[in-house]
Amino acid sequence: MKYGLIGCGRISPNHIMAAKANTLDFVGICDTNKEKLQDKTSKFDLGHVHQYINYHEMLEKERPELVAIATESGKHAAIALDCIEAGCNVIIEKPIALSLDDADAIIKSAKEKGVKVCANHQNRFNKSVGKIRKAMEEERFGRMFYGTAHIRWCRDKNYYEQAGWRGTWEQDGGALMNQCIHNIDLLRWMMGDEIEEVVGMTDQLNHPYLEAEDLGIALVKFKNGAYGIIEGTTDIYPKNLEETLYLFGEKGTVKVGGQSVNKIEEWRFADGQERPEEVIAEFAENPPNVYGFGHTPLYADMIDAITNGREPYVNGEAGKRALELVLAIYKSAAEGKAVKLPLNKCSTVDFKGRFGTGK
């Protein structure tokens, strides 16, 4: 399967390694920054792959069947729509878009063109998360009471200076949209997906040079009667602390933590099917960074979905739901009141000026 990558930034090594691990026919790699392009080509032995600074040219000359989009967030939608128009299946790094209109356009266009869209929420493929999801689908938790998502990370000024688009409303959003959306996705997915209302508060406590928030806190009421709590920040000193998901049900309690929800730390079920210590030992991964090991199985799933004409495990609709929840928190925080879902229209740019203009 012919494959192309658009974007050679911080997350691109995970895509390159996933493409190699799945033996894709890597035909094109693209970035407007020639230094980044040459750096990734050299580091990952991609001398045989054609290099482009214009993705339109890559699409036209290489005709890839699958394209991964790993650019700044604000460009995801426009590039995805161009790829879909060219007949390409797409893997879109999170978030799928920065507005609900753009997310809807991607989903609609893909259906019309008969191609697949995968939202790159790779933590759904963690061994730990897979084990929990299976227990959820087998209804071992009984009635769900509530779940909590905690993302306690550090992002310093040097991180933001590496790429000027970070922390801007037009191209990124803040901590919730960039760093926290993976765990927000997991919380919504595990707790039943359908949300009644959201109450959120956001602030900028330690990054005055940004436009967007570095702290977000929210309460979520799900339509099934369960509740969710979200706490996300990039203000932790001096380095990343944890990304943790708790799930509390009538007959089950689970905690999954580690750098990126990759280690089951509590496993308690009334049915006593397994010994908790054995589950904790078996379903633990120790990735080198917060990106984890999920890209390779995500790619494998997408390739299988294309080959067999089915929906990918994390499709465009899933990407939209994660985006919608973050935007609902932003909207509630800006308006100072609860926000009902579904949202009809909302975009990160709606919140320009919320914390000043950055410096």
C-alpha positions as CSV (number, residue, x, y, z in Angstrom):
1,M,0.0,0.0,0.0
2,K,1.5,3.3,-1.1
3,Y,2.0,5.7,1.8
4,G,2.9,9.3,2.3
5,L,3.6,11.5,5.4
6,I,2.8,15.2,5.6
7,G,4.5,16.9,8.5
8,C,8.0,16.2,10.0
9,G,7.6,17.7,13.5
10,R,7.7,16.2,17.0
11,I,5.3,13.3,16.4
12,S,6.5,12.3,13.0
13,P,9.0,9.6,14.2
14,N,6.1,7.6,15.6
15,H,4.4,7.7,12.2
16,I,7.5,6.8,10.3
17,M,8.2,3.8,12.6
18,A,4.6,2.7,12.4
19,A,4.7,2.8,8.6
20,K,7.9,0.8,8.6
21,A,6.6,-1.7,11.1
22,N,3.6,-2.3,8.9
23,T,5.8,-2.6,5.7
24,L,3.9,0.2,3.9
25,D,5.4,1.3,0.5
26,F,6.7,4.7,1.7
27,V,6.6,6.8,-1.4
28,G,6.6,10.4,-0.2
29,I,7.4,12.6,2.7
30,C,6.6,16.3,2.9
31,D,7.3,19.4,5.1
32,T,7.6,23.0,4.2
33,N,10.7,23.2,6.5
34,K,13.5,21.6,4.5
35,E,15.7,21.1,7.5
36,K,13.1,19.1,9.3
37,L,12.4,17.1,6.1
38,Q,16.1,16.3,5.7
39,D,16.6,15.5,9.4
40,K,13.8,12.9,9.4
41,T,14.9,11.4,6.1
42,S,18.5,11.0,7.4
43,K,17.6,9.7,10.9
44,F,15.2,7.1,9.7
45,D,17.0,5.9,6.5
46,L,14.4,7.3,4.1
47,G,16.8,8.1,1.3
48,H,14.7,6.2,-1.2
49,V,11.5,8.2,-0.3
50,H,10.8,11.2,-2.5
51,Q,10.9,14.5,-0.6
52,Y,8.4,17.3,-1.1
53,I,7.8,20.8,0.3
54,N,4.4,21.0,-1.3
55,Y,1.9,18.2,-0.4
56,H,-0.2,18.9,-3.5
57,E,2.8,17.9,-5.6
58,M,3.3,14.8,-3.5
59,L,-0.4,13.8,-4.0
60,E,-0.3,14.4,-7.7
61,K,3.1,12.6,-8.4
62,E,3.0,9.7,-5.9
63,R,-0.8,8.9,-5.8
64,P,-0.6,7.4,-2.3
65,E,-3.4,5.2,-1.0
66,L,-2.8,6.2,2.6
67,V,-1.6,9.6,3.9
68,A,-0.8,10.5,7.5
69,I,-1.2,14.2,8.5
70,A,1.1,15.3,11.3
71,T,1.2,19.0,10.8
72,E,0.2,21.8,13.1
73,S,-3.4,21.2,14.3
74,G,-4.9,24.2,12.5
75,K,-3.9,22.8,9.1
76,H,-5.3,19.2,9.7
77,A,-8.7,19.9,8.2
78,A,-7.7,21.6,5.0
79,I,-4.9,19.1,4.2
80,A,-7.3,16.2,5.0
81,L,-9.9,17.5,2.7
82,D,-7.4,17.8,-0.1
83,C,-6.1,14.3,0.5
84,I,-9.7,12.9,0.5
85,E,-10.4,14.8,-2.7
86,A,-7.4,13.1,-4.3
87,G,-8.8,9.7,-3.2
88,C,-6.5,9.1,-0.3
89,N,-7.4,7.4,3.0
90,V,-6.1,9.5,5.9
91,I,-4.8,9.1,9.4
92,I,-5.2,12.5,11.0
93,E,-3.1,13.4,14.1
94,K,-5.2,14.7,17.0
95,P,-7.3,16.8,17.0
96,I,-9.1,15.8,13.8
97,A,-9.8,19.5,13.3
98,L,-10.2,22.7,15.4
99,S,-13.9,23.3,14.5
100,L,-17.0,21.1,14.4
101,D,-17.8,22.4,10.9
102,D,-14.4,21.2,9.6
103,A,-14.8,17.8,11.4
104,D,-18.2,17.3,9.8
105,A,-16.7,18.3,6.4
106,I,-14.0,15.6,6.7
107,I,-16.5,12.9,7.6
108,K,-18.9,13.9,4.9
109,S,-16.3,14.1,2.2
110,A,-14.7,10.8,3.1
111,K,-18.1,9.1,2.8
112,E,-18.7,10.7,-0.6
113,K,-15.3,9.6,-1.9
114,G,-15.4,6.2,-0.4
115,V,-12.2,6.5,1.6
116,K,-11.5,5.9,5.3
117,V,-10.6,8.4,8.0
118,C,-8.8,7.5,11.2
119,A,-8.4,9.9,14.1
120,N,-5.0,9.4,15.7
121,H,-6.0,8.6,19.2
122,Q,-3.4,5.9,19.6
123,N,-3.9,5.4,23.4
124,R,-7.0,3.3,22.5
125,F,-4.5,0.7,21.4
126,N,-2.6,0.5,24.7
127,K,-2.6,-3.0,26.1
128,S,-4.0,-1.6,29.4
129,V,-6.8,0.3,27.6
130,G,-7.8,-2.7,25.6
131,K,-8.1,-4.8,28.7
132,I,-10.3,-2.2,30.3
133,R,-12.5,-1.7,27.2
134,K,-13.1,-5.5,27.1
135,A,-14.3,-5.5,30.7
136,M,-16.5,-2.5,29.9
137,E,-18.0,-4.2,26.9
138,E,-18.6,-7.4,29.0
139,E,-20.5,-5.1,31.5
140,R,-18.3,-6.3,34.3
141,F,-18.5,-2.8,35.9
142,G,-22.2,-3.0,36.2
143,R,-23.8,0.5,36.3
144,M,-21.1,3.2,35.8
145,F,-21.0,5.8,38.5
146,Y,-18.2,8.2,37.4
147,G,-14.8,8.4,35.8
148,T,-11.9,10.9,36.1
149,A,-9.2,11.9,33.7
150,H,-6.0,13.5,35.1
151,I,-3.3,14.9,32.8
152,R,-0.5,16.4,34.9
153,W,2.2,17.4,32.5
154,C,5.0,20.0,32.1
155,R,5.5,22.1,29.0
156,D,8.0,24.9,29.4
157,K,8.8,28.0,27.3
158,N,11.4,26.1,25.3
159,Y,8.7,23.7,24.1
160,Y,6.5,26.5,22.8
161,E,9.4,28.3,21.2
162,Q,10.2,25.3,19.1
163,A,7.0,25.9,17.1
164,G,5.2,29.3,17.0
165,W,1.8,27.7,16.3
166,R,1.6,26.0,19.7
167,G,-0.8,27.6,22.2
168,T,-2.5,29.8,19.6
169,W,-6.3,29.7,19.1
170,E,-6.0,29.6,15.3
171,Q,-3.6,26.7,15.0
172,D,-3.7,24.8,18.3
173,G,-5.7,25.7,21.3
174,G,-4.3,25.1,24.8
175,A,-3.5,22.3,27.2
176,L,-6.9,20.6,26.8
177,M,-6.8,20.5,23.0
178,N,-3.2,19.6,22.6
179,Q,-1.9,17.6,25.5
180,C,-5.1,16.3,27.2
181,I,-7.3,15.3,24.3
182,H,-6.2,11.7,24.3
183,N,-7.3,11.0,27.9
184,I,-10.4,13.1,27.3
185,D,-11.2,10.8,24.4
186,L,-10.8,7.8,26.6
187,L,-13.0,9.1,29.4
188,R,-15.8,9.9,27.0
189,W,-15.5,6.6,25.2
190,M,-15.4,4.5,28.3
191,M,-18.3,6.3,30.1
192,G,-20.8,5.9,27.3
193,D,-20.0,8.6,24.7
194,E,-23.4,10.4,24.9
195,I,-23.1,13.6,27.0
196,E,-25.9,15.7,28.4
197,E,-24.0,18.8,29.6
198,V,-20.5,20.1,30.6
199,V,-19.4,22.7,33.1
200,G,-15.8,23.9,32.6
201,M,-13.3,26.3,33.9
202,T,-10.0,27.2,32.2
203,D,-7.1,29.6,33.1
204,Q,-3.7,30.6,32.1
205,L,-1.5,30.4,35.2
206,N,2.1,30.1,34.1
207,H,2.4,30.7,30.3
208,P,1.7,34.4,29.7
209,Y,3.3,34.2,26.2
210,L,0.5,31.9,25.0
211,E,-3.0,32.8,23.8
212,A,-4.7,29.7,25.3
213,E,-5.1,27.9,28.6
214,D,-2.6,25.9,30.6
215,L,-5.2,24.6,33.0
216,G,-8.6,23.1,32.4
217,I,-11.1,21.6,34.9
218,A,-14.5,20.2,33.9
219,L,-17.5,18.2,35.1
220,V,-19.3,16.1,32.6
221,K,-22.8,14.7,33.0
222,F,-23.4,11.7,30.7
223,K,-26.8,10.8,29.4
224,N,-26.6,7.4,31.1
225,G,-26.5,9.1,34.5
226,A,-22.8,8.7,35.0
227,Y,-20.4,11.6,35.6
228,G,-16.9,12.6,34.5
229,I,-14.2,14.8,36.0
230,I,-11.4,16.2,33.8
231,E,-8.3,17.9,35.1
232,G,-5.6,18.8,32.6
233,T,-2.6,21.1,32.9
234,T,0.9,21.8,31.5
235,D,1.9,23.6,34.7
236,I,3.5,20.6,36.6
237,Y,7.0,21.2,38.0
238,P,9.6,20.2,36.9
239,K,8.5,17.4,34.5
240,N,5.6,15.3,33.4
241,L,4.0,13.6,36.4
242,E,1.2,11.3,35.1
243,E,-1.7,10.7,32.8
244,T,-4.3,8.7,34.7
245,L,-7.8,7.4,34.1
246,Y,-10.1,6.2,37.0
247,L,-13.3,4.3,36.3
248,F,-15.8,3.6,39.1
249,G,-18.7,1.3,38.7
250,E,-21.2,-0.6,40.7
251,K,-19.2,-3.8,40.5
252,G,-15.7,-2.6,39.4
253,T,-13.0,-0.1,40.1
254,V,-10.0,0.5,37.8
255,K,-7.1,2.9,37.7
256,V,-4.8,3.1,34.8
257,G,-1.8,5.4,35.0
258,G,1.9,5.7,34.0
259,Q,3.2,8.3,31.5
260,S,0.3,7.8,29.1
261,V,-2.4,5.5,30.6
262,N,-0.1,2.5,29.9
263,K,-0.1,0.8,33.3
264,I,-3.1,-0.8,35.1
265,E,-2.6,0.1,38.8
266,E,-5.9,-1.0,40.3
267,W,-8.1,-3.8,39.1
268,R,-11.0,-4.8,41.4
269,F,-14.1,-6.6,40.2
270,A,-16.9,-8.3,42.1
271,D,-16.8,-11.3,39.7
272,G,-13.2,-12.2,40.7
273,Q,-12.4,-13.5,37.2
274,E,-8.7,-12.8,37.6
275,R,-6.1,-12.1,40.3
276,P,-5.6,-8.3,40.3
277,E,-1.8,-8.7,40.7
278,E,-1.6,-10.8,37.6
279,V,-3.6,-8.3,35.5
280,I,-1.4,-5.5,36.8
281,A,1.8,-7.4,35.9
282,E,0.6,-8.5,32.4
283,F,-1.0,-5.3,31.2
284,A,1.8,-2.8,31.7
285,E,3.9,-1.1,29.2
286,N,6.8,1.3,29.7
287,P,7.1,3.5,26.7
288,P,10.1,5.9,26.2
289,N,7.8,8.9,26.1
290,V,4.2,10.0,26.4
291,Y,3.3,9.0,22.9
292,G,3.4,5.3,23.9
293,F,3.4,2.3,21.5
294,G,-0.1,2.8,20.0
295,H,0.8,4.2,16.5
296,T,1.9,0.8,15.1
297,P,-1.3,-1.1,16.0
298,L,-3.4,2.0,14.9
299,Y,-1.7,1.8,11.5
300,A,-2.3,-2.0,11.3
301,D,-6.0,-1.5,12.1
302,M,-6.3,1.3,9.4
303,I,-4.6,-0.9,6.8
304,D,-7.0,-3.7,7.6
305,A,-10.0,-1.4,7.5
306,I,-9.0,-0.1,4.0
307,T,-8.3,-3.7,2.8
308,N,-11.5,-5.1,4.1
309,G,-13.8,-2.2,3.6
310,R,-14.8,-1.6,7.2
311,E,-14.6,1.4,9.5
312,P,-11.3,1.9,11.4
313,Y,-11.4,1.3,15.2
314,V,-11.0,5.1,15.7
315,N,-12.9,6.7,12.9
316,G,-13.7,10.3,12.1
317,E,-16.8,10.4,14.3
318,A,-14.7,9.3,17.3
319,G,-12.3,12.2,16.5
320,K,-15.2,14.6,16.3
321,R,-16.5,13.5,19.7
322,A,-13.2,14.2,21.4
323,L,-13.0,17.6,19.7
324,E,-16.6,18.4,20.7
325,L,-15.9,17.7,24.4
326,V,-12.9,20.0,24.5
327,L,-14.8,22.8,22.7
328,A,-17.7,22.4,25.1
329,I,-15.3,22.9,28.0
330,Y,-13.9,26.0,26.3
331,K,-17.4,27.3,25.7
332,S,-18.6,26.7,29.2
333,A,-15.5,28.4,30.7
334,A,-15.9,31.4,28.4
335,E,-19.7,31.8,29.1
336,G,-19.5,30.9,32.8
337,K,-22.4,28.4,32.6
338,A,-23.2,24.8,31.7
339,V,-23.2,23.9,28.0
340,K,-25.6,21.3,26.6
341,L,-24.5,18.8,24.0
342,P,-24.5,18.3,21.1
343,L,-22.8,21.5,20.0
344,N,-23.9,22.8,16.7
345,K,-21.1,25.2,15.8
346,C,-17.9,25.9,17.7
347,S,-14.2,26.5,16.9
348,T,-11.1,27.4,18.9
349,V,-11.0,30.7,17.2
350,D,-14.2,31.6,18.9
351,F,-12.1,32.1,22.1
352,K,-9.6,34.5,20.8
353,G,-8.7,37.2,23.4
354,R,-9.8,35.0,26.3
355,F,-6.4,35.3,28.0
356,G,-4.8,38.2,26.1
357,T,-2.9,37.9,22.9
358,G,0.3,36.1,24.0
359,K,3.8,37.5,23.8
